[in-house]
Amino acid sequence: MYSSLSRLSSSLVHRLARCQSQLIASRSFSVSGTPPGPVENFQQGFNSSENVSRNSRSMNFVRGILEEDGKENIGFSQFPRYNMEQNADIVHIKLMKNNTFVTVTDSKGKKKLGASAGSLPGMKGGPKLSKYAAEATAEHVGRMARNFGLKSVVVKVKGFTYFKKKRQAIVSWKEGFTNSKVGLNPIVYIEDTTRKPHNGCRLPKKRRV
C-alpha cells in the first residue's frame, strides 16, 4: 500500500514539474515572438470571448434603436392594420391582360368612384393592351379621388402580372392624387390580394385540334 502511494505521489510531482516547464516555455515564447503555448492560447481566447460578448450586447442595443427608427421612417405605422382599414378608404387596382380596373370604395365596400382602361378616351380596343393603359387609368382615378376630397387610402393590388407593373400603377395613382407634389403621400398601407392556387383546382382539358 505504501509503495502504491509513493508511486502516485511521484507521478503527481512529475506532472506538476511538467506543467511548470510548459508555463515557463510559453512565457519565453511570448517574449521572444514565437508562437504561444496552450496556456497563453486559452487566456487569449478567454479575453477575445469577453470582448465579443461586450460587442454583441452593444450591437443588440443599436439594432433595437435602428429597428425603432426604421418603423417610424420606412412607412410602418403604430396603428394596427385592422384600424387603418376600418377608417381609411380603399383603392382597388385590378390588372388584367386586356383591361385595368381602378375602383375607390369606403371601408364597408361601398363604391365611391372608379374607372377602367376602356372608359378612358383613346383607350378603346387595342390600346388597352399597352403598358401605359394601367398607368393612365390609375392616374385618372387619382385625380378623381383628389377632387372627391379623400385624405388617406389603403391600396389593394390584384392581378397575375409583374411587380413592376403593379408598382407603376400605384405610383401613377399617387401622382394623380398629389398632382406630382413632393412630400404628400395619402397611401397608408399597400397590400397584394392576388390569390394564387397551391395546386388546387384541376385545369380544364385542352382542346384537341
C-alpha positions as CSV (number, residue, x, y, z in Angstrom):
1,M,0.0,0.0,0.0
2,Y,2.8,2.4,0.9
3,S,4.5,1.6,-2.3
4,S,1.4,2.5,-4.4
5,L,1.1,5.8,-2.5
6,S,4.7,6.6,-3.1
7,R,4.3,5.9,-6.8
8,L,1.2,8.1,-7.0
9,S,2.9,11.0,-5.3
10,S,5.9,10.7,-7.6
11,S,3.7,10.7,-10.7
12,L,1.9,13.8,-9.4
13,V,5.2,15.5,-8.7
14,H,6.4,14.7,-12.3
15,R,3.1,16.1,-13.7
16,L,3.5,19.3,-11.7
17,A,7.0,19.7,-12.9
18,R,6.0,19.2,-16.5
19,C,3.2,21.8,-16.2
20,Q,5.7,24.3,-14.7
21,S,8.1,23.7,-17.5
22,Q,5.4,24.2,-20.1
23,L,4.3,27.5,-18.4
24,I,7.9,28.8,-18.4
25,A,8.3,27.8,-22.1
26,S,5.1,29.6,-23.0
27,R,6.2,32.8,-21.3
28,S,9.6,32.6,-23.0
29,F,7.9,32.1,-26.4
30,S,5.6,35.1,-25.9
31,V,8.6,37.3,-25.1
32,S,10.7,36.1,-28.0
33,G,7.9,36.4,-30.6
34,T,7.5,32.7,-31.3
35,P,4.0,31.1,-31.3
36,P,2.5,30.9,-27.8
37,G,1.7,27.8,-25.8
38,P,-1.6,26.2,-24.9
39,V,-1.9,28.2,-21.6
40,E,-1.5,31.6,-23.4
41,N,-3.8,30.5,-26.2
42,F,-6.5,29.7,-23.6
43,Q,-6.0,33.1,-21.9
44,Q,-6.2,35.0,-25.3
45,G,-9.3,33.0,-26.3
46,F,-11.0,33.9,-23.0
47,N,-10.2,37.6,-23.4
48,S,-11.5,37.6,-27.0
49,S,-14.7,35.9,-25.9
50,E,-15.2,38.6,-23.3
51,N,-14.7,41.3,-26.0
52,V,-17.1,39.6,-28.4
53,S,-19.8,39.3,-25.7
54,R,-19.4,43.0,-24.9
55,N,-19.6,44.0,-28.6
56,S,-22.7,41.8,-29.1
57,R,-24.5,43.4,-26.3
58,S,-23.8,46.9,-27.7
59,M,-24.8,45.8,-31.2
60,N,-28.1,44.4,-29.9
61,F,-28.8,47.7,-28.3
62,V,-28.0,49.5,-31.6
63,R,-30.2,47.1,-33.6
64,G,-33.1,47.8,-31.3
65,I,-32.7,51.5,-31.8
66,L,-32.4,51.1,-35.6
67,E,-35.5,49.0,-35.8
68,E,-37.5,51.5,-33.8
69,D,-36.2,54.3,-36.1
70,G,-36.9,52.3,-39.2
71,K,-40.5,51.7,-38.1
72,E,-41.0,55.4,-37.9
73,N,-39.2,56.4,-41.2
74,I,-39.8,53.5,-43.6
75,G,-43.6,53.6,-43.6
76,F,-44.6,51.3,-40.7
77,S,-47.5,52.7,-38.7
78,Q,-48.1,52.5,-34.9
79,F,-51.8,51.8,-35.6
80,P,-52.9,48.2,-36.2
81,R,-53.8,47.2,-39.7
82,Y,-57.4,46.5,-38.7
83,N,-58.0,50.1,-37.5
84,M,-56.3,51.5,-40.6
85,E,-58.6,49.5,-43.0
86,Q,-61.6,50.5,-40.9
87,N,-61.0,54.2,-41.0
88,A,-59.4,54.8,-44.4
89,D,-60.9,54.4,-47.9
90,I,-59.7,51.6,-50.1
91,V,-58.3,51.8,-53.7
92,H,-58.7,48.5,-55.6
93,I,-56.4,48.1,-58.6
94,K,-57.1,45.1,-60.7
95,L,-54.7,44.4,-63.5
96,M,-55.8,42.0,-66.3
97,K,-54.3,41.0,-69.6
98,N,-56.7,43.1,-71.7
99,N,-58.0,45.7,-69.3
100,T,-57.4,47.6,-66.0
101,F,-59.9,48.4,-63.3
102,V,-59.3,51.0,-60.6
103,T,-62.1,51.4,-58.0
104,V,-62.3,53.5,-54.8
105,T,-64.6,52.3,-52.0
106,D,-65.1,53.1,-48.4
107,S,-64.2,50.8,-45.5
108,K,-67.5,49.0,-45.8
109,G,-67.1,48.3,-49.5
110,K,-69.5,50.9,-51.0
111,K,-68.2,52.2,-54.3
112,K,-67.4,55.9,-54.4
113,L,-65.8,56.3,-57.9
114,G,-63.9,54.2,-60.4
115,A,-62.8,53.8,-64.0
116,S,-61.4,51.2,-66.4
117,A,-58.9,51.4,-69.3
118,G,-61.8,51.1,-71.7
119,S,-63.7,54.0,-70.3
120,L,-60.9,56.5,-70.9
121,P,-60.9,58.4,-74.2
122,G,-58.4,56.9,-76.7
123,M,-58.1,53.7,-74.8
124,K,-60.7,51.5,-76.5
125,G,-59.8,48.3,-78.3
126,G,-56.1,47.6,-78.9
127,P,-54.5,50.4,-76.8
128,K,-55.9,48.7,-73.7
129,L,-53.2,46.1,-74.1
130,S,-50.4,48.7,-73.9
131,K,-48.2,49.0,-70.8
132,Y,-49.3,52.6,-70.3
133,A,-53.0,51.8,-70.0
134,A,-52.8,50.8,-66.3
135,E,-50.7,53.9,-65.5
136,A,-53.2,56.2,-67.3
137,T,-56.2,54.7,-65.6
138,A,-54.6,54.8,-62.2
139,E,-53.6,58.5,-62.6
140,H,-57.1,59.4,-63.9
141,V,-58.7,57.8,-60.8
142,G,-56.2,59.5,-58.6
143,R,-57.2,62.9,-59.9
144,M,-60.9,62.0,-59.4
145,A,-60.1,61.0,-55.8
146,R,-58.4,64.3,-55.1
147,N,-61.4,66.2,-56.4
148,F,-63.7,63.9,-54.4
149,G,-61.9,65.1,-51.2
150,L,-60.2,61.9,-50.0
151,K,-57.5,62.2,-47.3
152,S,-55.9,58.7,-46.7
153,V,-56.3,55.4,-48.6
154,V,-55.3,51.8,-48.4
155,V,-54.2,50.4,-51.8
156,K,-55.0,46.8,-52.7
157,V,-53.5,45.4,-55.9
158,K,-54.7,42.3,-57.7
159,G,-53.5,40.6,-60.8
160,F,-51.2,37.9,-62.3
161,T,-48.6,40.3,-63.6
162,Y,-45.1,41.6,-62.9
163,F,-44.4,43.5,-59.7
164,K,-43.0,46.4,-61.8
165,K,-46.4,46.9,-63.5
166,K,-48.2,46.9,-60.1
167,R,-45.7,49.4,-58.7
168,Q,-46.1,51.7,-61.7
169,A,-49.9,51.7,-61.3
170,I,-49.6,52.6,-57.6
171,V,-47.1,55.4,-58.3
172,S,-49.3,56.7,-61.1
173,W,-52.3,56.8,-58.8
174,K,-50.3,58.7,-56.2
175,E,-49.0,61.2,-58.8
176,G,-52.5,61.8,-60.0
177,F,-53.8,62.4,-56.4
178,T,-50.9,64.7,-55.3
179,N,-50.5,66.4,-58.7
180,S,-46.8,65.4,-58.7
181,K,-46.2,67.4,-55.5
182,V,-43.3,66.3,-53.3
183,G,-44.0,65.5,-49.7
184,L,-47.6,64.4,-50.0
185,N,-48.4,60.7,-49.6
186,P,-52.0,59.7,-48.9
187,I,-51.2,55.9,-49.0
188,V,-51.1,54.5,-45.5
189,Y,-50.9,50.8,-46.5
190,I,-50.3,48.6,-49.6
191,E,-51.5,45.0,-49.9
192,D,-51.3,42.5,-52.7
193,T,-54.5,40.5,-52.7
194,T,-53.7,38.2,-55.7
195,R,-55.0,34.6,-55.0
196,K,-52.5,32.0,-56.1
197,P,-53.7,28.4,-56.2
198,H,-51.5,25.9,-54.3
199,N,-52.2,23.2,-56.9
200,G,-55.9,23.3,-56.0
201,C,-58.4,23.1,-58.8
202,R,-57.8,20.9,-61.9
203,L,-57.3,22.8,-65.1
204,P,-59.8,22.2,-68.0
205,K,-58.8,19.6,-70.6
206,K,-57.0,21.1,-73.6
207,R,-58.9,21.1,-76.8
208,R,-57.7,18.6,-79.5
209,V,-57.1,20.1,-82.9
